[in-house]
């Protein structure tokens, strides 16, 4: 299956440092046929910026050296290595103590889409008139929704929406959620993003912008512009992947 991809990050309208980091490769990385990553760092000073960049670069490096063809095993090992590296740095240098990063990773092969997720950065699939969130946020608010304590429509504006329950680098070991979608097809659009996008735009607004046409670059930049227009309260990361015939 042929792919086209475009990625962009933006500092937003409030933050002084861009702690989001993205990576896209439409060609093989090691044994993986392609690789797409979004990371959203957290931590004072420049710790969050370091955490996201180092995590992404470590995963890409590990994947490049790996001969593992099973994407779940290959990504899982790479994420564990990245987690240990961030954790070690955080514990050995006071300037980086408490840092971490969210992470969403995707690869697409003939058997479908494999997604790894830690934190509240997201992956969506857009098909025709529908947008479906594949990942499940590791956040306090999502736990409240799942337990029936909070209505989904109220979650995006909840005061605790930025509290995440899982991240790379904050514990010695990290639990990674994997999702496998075996029915992706030509014409589908995959959107990966940090919460700087999903907290600023409703899913229906995201869908409308994706459906409004233009190149991947045009659509990605319109998503960023819309997030900034709605407040731009955080860094914004967008990766768009189009599945082609």
N, C-alpha and C positions, 0 to 999 in steps of 0.2 A: 504494500500500500504506500503510495506517495504522500509525502507530508510537506507542508509549508508552515513556517513558524516565525513569530515576531515577539520580541520582549522589550519591555520598557520599565524603568523605575523613575519615581519622581519624589522629591523631598516633601511635597505638600506645602501647605500655607502656614503651618505653625512650627514644625520641628526645625531644629538648627542643624541636625545631622541626618543623613539618609542611612538608616540601618537595614533597609531591604536590599536583598541581593538575588539576582536571577542568573540562570544558565540555560542555554538551549543548544542542542546539537541534533540536527536532522540526519546525521550520518553516525555510524557505529562508534560507541565508546566501549572499548574492550569487546566483550561478547554481547553487550546490549546493542540492539539495532539503532537506538536513538536515546536521548536522555533530555529531560526537561525538569528544572528545579526552581522553586521559590522558597526563600528563607526570609524571615522577619525577625531581626535581632532585638534583644532587650538588654538593658543594663546601662549604668551611668557612664560618664566620660565618653570614650569611644568603644566601650566594651561590647555593646550590641552590634556595632558595625563590624568589629573583629569576629564576633561569634557567627554571624551569618555568612560572612565572606569565607572564613576558615572552614566552616562546615561544608559549604558548597564545594570549595576547592578540594577538600579532603575526599568527599564522596566521588567527585569526578576523577580524582587521581586513583582512588581505590578501584573504581569501575574500570578504568583504563588498563589496570594491571591484571584484572581478574579474567579467568577463563571460564567462570561459572555462567552457564547458559540459562539457568533458572533465574528469572528476574527477581523473584521474591528473595531467594537466598543471596543473590549478588548484592541487591540493595540493602538488605538487612545487615550483612557483614560490613558494608561501607558505612552505614549509619552508626553502627556500634563503634567503629574506629573513630569516626568524627566526634561522637559523644565523649569518648574517653579523652580525646585531645582537648576539647573545650573544657571538660571538667578539670583536667590536670592544670591547664592554664589558669582557670578561675581560682583554684585552691593554692596556687603557687605565687600569685601576684595580686596584691590588695586592689590594684586598679581595675582588675577584671573580676573581682569576687562577685558572685551572684548573677553573672551574665548567662545568657542562654539564647536560643533562637527557635522559632517555629520552623517547620520543614514540610514541604509537600514535593514529592518526586513522582515522575511519571515516565513510563516507557511503553511503546506500542509495537507489537509484532503481529504476525499472522493469526495468533491466538487471541488477540484483543489487547486491552489496556490494563496495565498493572500500575497501581497507585500506592504510594507509601505516605503516611501522614502522622505528624507529631505537632500538636498545637492547634491553632485556629486559622492558619492559612488554608485556602480551599481549592478544590478542583470541581469544576462544573462540566457537564456535557450539554451542549446546545444542539438540538436537532429540530429543524423546521420551526414549529411554533412553541417549543417547550425548552425550558432550562431546568436541569436536574443537578442538584448538589450531590456529588458522589461521596466526598469525605464527610466525616462527622467531627465537629469542633471538639477539641479537648479544652473546654472552658466551663467555668462555674455556671454561667447562664445556660449553656446547653444541657448541663446536668439537671438544672432546675426545670427546663422544658421537658426533658425525658422523664422526669419524675412527676410531671403533671402540676408542678408548683408555679409555672409561668407559661402564659400563652405565647406561642411562637411569634405572633405579630408584635408583641411587646418586647421581644428579646433584643432587637437591634438597638433600642434606645435605653436599655436598662443601665443604671449607673455602674454595675459591676461587669459590664460586657467585656472589658479588657483583661479580666482576671483569667489566665489560662491555667490549666491543671496538669499540663504535660509540656515539656520542652527539651530540646537538646542541650546537654551540658549542666543541668541543675541537679542531677542525681548520678550516682555511679553507673547505674544501668538505666536504659530507656526502653519503654514499651512502644513499639511501632505498630500502628494499625495498617493493614494491607487491604486493598479493595481490588477485585479483578472483574472487569467488564468484558464479556466475550461477544458482544453484539455491536461493537462500534463499526461504522460503515462510512464509505465515501460520502462527503457532504456534511458529516458531523464536525462541530467545532468544539475544541477543548479549551476551557479557560482556567488558568491557574492564577491565583491572586492572593495578596496579603489582605489583612483586615482593613487596611487603609482604603481599599476599594469597597469591600463588602459591608463595612460599617457606614459608608457614605451613600450607597446606592441600594435600593431594593432590587431583588432578583428580576422583577419585571422591567425595571429601568435598564439593567444590564442587558437583558434579552432584547429590548428595543434598540439599544445602540448596536448590538451585534447584528441585528437584522437590518439595520439601516444601510448596509452595503458599503462598498469601497474596499480598499486593500486592507490586509491585516494591520498594517501600520496605521492607516486612517482610523480603523475601529479601535485599536488599542489606545491611540492618542485621544480619541473622543471619550473613552472610558476614564482616562486620567483627568481630562478637562472637566468632565461631569462630577467626578469625586471632589475636585478642587472647588468647583462652583458650589457644591453642597457643604462646603466647610473646610475640606482638605486638612482635617485635624491630625492626620498621621501620614507617614510615608506611604507611597502607593506603588505596588508592584503588579505587573500584568504580563502574563505569558499567554499568547494565543497560538493554538496549533490547529491547522485545518487539514482534515483528511481528504485526500483527493483521489480521483479515479486513476 
